């Protein structure tokens, strides 16, 4: 099995870390309507299509967990941010859909 060219974090591990008080940047790359339906509290929304114009809102050295619905858009953005010089970017494996199974306060859609 080939490993992806980027780092993943499981929903369980992210929930554990957030519950323990860790504060990585939670970068949500979904669309506005998706974010309004469901999100991890404290996450920052920058839709994938707006990233080129808004990447300057992010800190390249900050630990950043990239979030989408199922993990595909976030995996793509994790790689794109790494190519842009971000040092600590992590993809949320399975996306918000998988995370909502670990945290019932986050609705599934």
C-alpha positions, 0 to 999 in steps of 0.5 A: 500500500502506498502512503499519500504524499501528505500527513493525515490525522484521524477524526478520533485523534483530532477530537482527542487533541481538541478536547485536551486544549490543543489549538491547531488552525482548523482550515475548512475549505468547503463552500459557505453553504456547507460550513453553515450546515455543519462545522467544527467550532473555531474553524476558519472558512476559506473555500477552496476556490478562494484560496489563491486570493486568501492564502495570505490570511494563513500563517505558513509556520502554524500547525494547520488541519485542513477540513472538507466533507469527505477528505478529498478537497482537503487532501488536495489543499494540504498538498497545495499548501505544502508546495506553497511553503507551509511546513505543518499542514495535516489533512483530516482523514475522512473529512467532517463526515467522519469527524461527526461520528466522533463528535456528536455536536457536529451534524452530518449532512 
